[in-house]
Amino acid sequence: MAWRQLVLTSCLSAAVLLSMLQEGTGVSVGTRQVGGQEAQEGECREIFMWESDASNFLKKRGKRSPKSRDEVNAENRQRLWADELRREHHEEQRNESENFAEEQNDEQEERSREAIKQWRQWHYDGLYPSYLYNCHHI
């Protein structure tokens, strides 16, 4: 029995809430009743343009009509600018990757040089002159 009361109260509260929201939206829109026909004409003037203006606007340039010289030049300038930016970006990326690879190679050479030096020192038997005498210093 308690769940029936709960469902009934929730339905009633939802109906009251919906009716209040419906009244609130009517007030917030604010319908003006200036003079009936005058209000409609004013709204039409704000939304729509005159037929002659619309036809002139559409005649300026259709989808298939050729572009003007200024439009072509502007598009070419934008395309060239974008290509230059792309070229600079790729050049920076290439330089960074080359620098990184060079650093990695230098570090690897240094590590291998140190490892070879330690190995030679460990295995030196004293019979022959030390490799340090034969080492060419760079």
LOTOR-357692 format. One line per 3 residues: their letters; for each residue z, x, y of N, C-alpha, C. Coordinates in pm, whole numbers, plus 50000, padded with zeros to 5 digits. Each point is the difference from the previous one (the first is absolute). Layout:
<recs>
a) Z:X:Y:Z:X:Y:Z:X:Y; ...
</recs>
This chain:
<recs>
maw) 50000:50082:49880:50000:49918:50120:50000:50086:50126; 50066:50115:49994:50010:50087:50117:49864:50060:50034; 49919:50031:49901:49869:50058:50029:49907:49900:50065
rql) 50019:49868:49970:49919:49898:50067:50033:49995:50149; 50129:50009:50030:50040:49999:50141:49946:50123:50073; 50002:50113:49933:49950:50123:50060:49850:49990:50029
vlt) 49923:49947:49906:49856:49984:50019:49973:49900:50111; 50074:49889:50004:49981:49899:50103:50030:50055:50139; 50108:50073:50015:50034:50056:50132:49898:50105:50044
scl) 49951:50080:49904:49901:50102:50039:49869:49934:50043; 49959:49892:49932:49878:49930:50039:50015:49936:50137; 50114:49938:50026:50023:49939:50130:50002:50105:50111
saa) 50064:50113:49975:50005:50105:50104:49861:50058:50024; 49919:50011:49896:49863:50050:50017:49918:49900:50083; 50017:49870:49974:49926:49900:50076:50040:50002:50148
vll) 50129:50014:50026:50047:50005:50139:49945:50126:50069; 50003:50112:49930:49951:50125:50056:49850:49993:50030; 49923:49942:49910:49856:49986:50023:49971:49910:50118
sml) 50075:49892:50012:49977:49910:50113:50035:50069:50132; 50104:50081:50000:50037:50073:50122:49893:50105:50035; 49948:50068:49899:49896:50101:50025:49872:49935:50051
qeg) 49968:49882:49948:49879:49932:50045:50013:49960:50147; 50116:49952:50040:50021:49964:50141:49999:50125:50087; 50054:50109:49952:50005:50124:50077:49862:50056:50026
tgv) 49911:49993:49903:49865:50053:50022:49925:49913:50099; 50023:49871:49999:49935:49913:50096:50043:50033:50142; 50125:50036:50016:50050:50033:50133:49949:50138:50042
svg) 49993:50093:49906:49962:50136:50037:49852:50009:50037; 49915:49917:49943:49858:50003:50033:49978:49952:50142; 50071:49900:50039:49993:49951:50138:49866:49938:50033
trq) 49975:49881:49953:49874:49932:50030:50006:49949:50143; 49896:50036:50077:49995:49956:50139:49912:49876:50009; 50045:49903:50069:49924:49878:50020:49975:49986:50150
vgg) 49902:50081:50049:49973:49999:50143:49920:49877:50037; 49888:49984:49934:49921:49884:50033:49907:49964:49887; 50037:50033:49880:49920:49966:49884:49872:50081:49993
qea) 49893:49949:50061:49868:50064:49995:50000:50131:50077; 50072:50008:50111:50004:50122:50081:50063:50114:49922; 50103:49970:49924:50066:50104:49922:49906:50055:49894
qeg) 49922:49915:49937:49907:50045:49897:49889:50085:50059; 49948:49964:50115:49893:50078:50063:50050:50138:50041; 50121:50007:50053:50056:50130:50039:50018:50091:49880
ecr) 50046:49945:49889:50017:50080:49880:49865:50047:49947; 49898:49915:50009:49868:50039:49953:49943:50112:50086; 50026:49995:50128:49950:50105:50088:50065:50133:49966
eif) 50126:49999:49959:50067:50125:49968:49951:50059:49869; 49966:49916:49905:49962:50048:49868:49853:50031:49990; 49915:49910:50046:49856:50013:49982:49933:50051:50127
mwe) 49881:50059:49983:49922:50044:50116:49877:49909:50015; 49936:50011:50113:49883:49919:50024:49888:50041:49906; 49909:49907:49975:49891:50023:49906:49909:50114:50047
sda) 49972:50005:50127:49914:50108:50053:50067:50136:49982; 50131:50007:50025:50072:50126:49980:49998:50041:49854; 50018:49904:49911:50000:50030:49857:49863:50049:49956
snf) 49893:49937:50046:49866:50044:49957:49969:50138:50056; 50041:50028:50124:49979:50134:50056:50080:50104:49922; 50121:49964:49961:50083:50093:49923:49936:50032:49866
lkk) 49945:49898:49936:49938:50023:49870:49865:50069:50012; 49931:49985:50114:49869:50062:50018:50011:50148:50034; 50117:50046:50038:50013:50139:50042:49953:50095:49891
rgk) 50051:49983:49883:49955:50084:49889:50033:49932:49870; 49898:49967:49923:50022:49940:49870:50028:50107:49897; 50019:49959:49876:50031:50096:49895:49884:50094:49972
rsp) 49878:49950:50007:49885:50081:49963:49927:50059:50118; 50045:49974:50119:49931:50057:50115:50034:50148:50013; 49909:50078:50054:50027:50145:50010:50111:50029:50100
ksr) 50071:50109:49973:50110:50038:50087:49944:50065:50126; 50077:49989:50106:49956:50064:50124:50021:50150:49990; 49938:50073:50090:50009:50147:50001:50146:50043:50018
dev) 50074:49929:50086:50140:50035:50024:50084:49982:49875; 49975:49889:49927:50076:49977:49876:49972:50108:49897; 49873:50037:49987:49963:50105:49904:50065:50132:50038
nae) 49994:50035:50129:50060:50125:50046:50151:50001:49978; 50066:49887:50028:50144:49994:49980:50036:50015:49853; 49925:49934:49913:50028:50012:49857:49975:50142:49951
nrq) 49894:50064:50050:49974:50139:49961:50110:50094:50047; 50048:49978:50123:50111:50083:50050:50124:49983:49913; 50031:49876:49963:50116:49977:49913:49981:50065:49864
rlw) 49880:49990:49945:49972:50059:49869:50013:50152:50006; 49945:50062:50105:50009:50145:50016:50145:50045:50018; 50076:49922:50077:50141:50034:50022:50078:49991:49868
ade) 49973:49895:49922:50068:49986:49871:49961:50113:49904; 49872:50039:50003:49956:50111:49915:50068:50130:50041; 50013:50021:50130:50067:50122:50047:50146:50003:49957
lrr) 50068:49887:50014:50140:49993:49956:50011:50026:49850; 49911:49940:49923:50001:50020:49856:49974:50145:49965; 49905:50064:50069:49968:50140:49976:50120:50090:50031
ehh) 50065:49973:50114:50118:50079:50035:50111:49984:49897; 50020:49877:49956:50105:49974:49901:49972:50076:49871; 49875:49993:49953:49966:50071:49876:50010:50151:50016
eeq) 49965:50050:50118:50011:50144:50025:50147:50044:49998; 50087:49919:50062:50143:50032:49996:50054:49997:49857; 49959:49899:49924:50046:49992:49861:49951:50119:49920
rne) 49875:50041:50021:49945:50114:49927:50074:50128:50038; 50027:50020:50129:50072:50119:50044:50141:50004:49941; 50066:49885:50000:50135:49996:49942:49997:50033:49852
sen) 49905:49947:49928:49994:50027:49856:49963:50145:49973; 49911:50057:50082:49966:50141:49983:50120:50089:50029; 50074:49970:50106:50119:50079:50032:50104:49989:49889
fae) 50017:49880:49948:50097:49981:49892:49959:50079:49876; 49871:49995:49965:49952:50073:49882:50015:50150:50020; 49972:50048:50121:50014:50143:50027:50146:50044:49989
eqn) 50091:49919:50053:50142:50033:49989:50045:50002:49855; 49954:49902:49924:50037:49995:49858:49948:50124:49926; 49876:50039:50029:49944:50118:49934:50078:50126:50039
deq) 50035:50012:50129:50077:50117:50043:50135:50006:49930; 50067:49884:49991:50129:49997:49932:49985:50035:49853; 49896:49949:49936:49979:50030:49859:49971:50148:49978
eer) 49919:50060:50088:49973:50143:49989:50128:50082:50018; 50082:49960:50096:50126:50072:50023:50091:49990:49878; 50010:49881:49942:50086:49983:49882:49948:50083:49883
sre) 49868:49998:49980:49946:50077:49886:50016:50150:50025; 49982:50045:50125:50018:50141:50033:50143:50044:49972; 50096:49917:50040:50141:50033:49975:50030:50002:49851
aik) 49944:49904:49926:50025:49996:49855:49941:50123:49932; 49880:50040:50040:49939:50120:49940:50081:50124:50035; 50047:50009:50121:50080:50114:50043:50128:50009:49917
qwr) 50068:49888:49982:50123:49999:49920:49970:50037:49855; 49892:49948:49946:49966:50032:49861:49975:50148:49983; 49927:50063:50094:49971:50143:49992:50126:50083:50014
qwh) 50089:49957:50090:50125:50075:50015:50084:49990:49874; 50003:49886:49938:50081:49979:49879:49945:50082:49883; 49867:50005:49988:49939:50068:49886:49961:50145:50028
ydg) 50039:50057:50110:49967:50138:50032:50081:50092:49909; 49931:50091:49931:50069:50087:49905:50026:50139:50053; 49953:50034:50117:50029:50129:50061:49905:50110:49960
lyp) 49908:49977:49908:49909:50105:49957:49886:50020:50098; 49954:49896:50055:49887:50008:50092:50049:49981:50143; 49921:50040:50097:50045:49977:50138:50013:49850:50027
syl) 50091:49969:50085:50026:49859:50031:49876:49934:50060; 49986:49874:49973:49883:49928:50053:50003:49994:50150; 50120:50023:50059:50009:49993:50146:49918:50111:50064
ync) 49982:50114:49928:49919:50107:50055:49852:49962:49998; 49961:49919:49904:49862:49958:49989:49969:49871:50075; 50102:49940:50050:49984:49869:50070:49938:50022:50137
hhi) 49895:49927:50029:49935:50010:50130:50065:49899:50093; 50062:50051:50101:50067:49910:50095:49899:49941:50096; 50012:49873:50019:49904:49930:50086:50059:49983:50138
</recs>
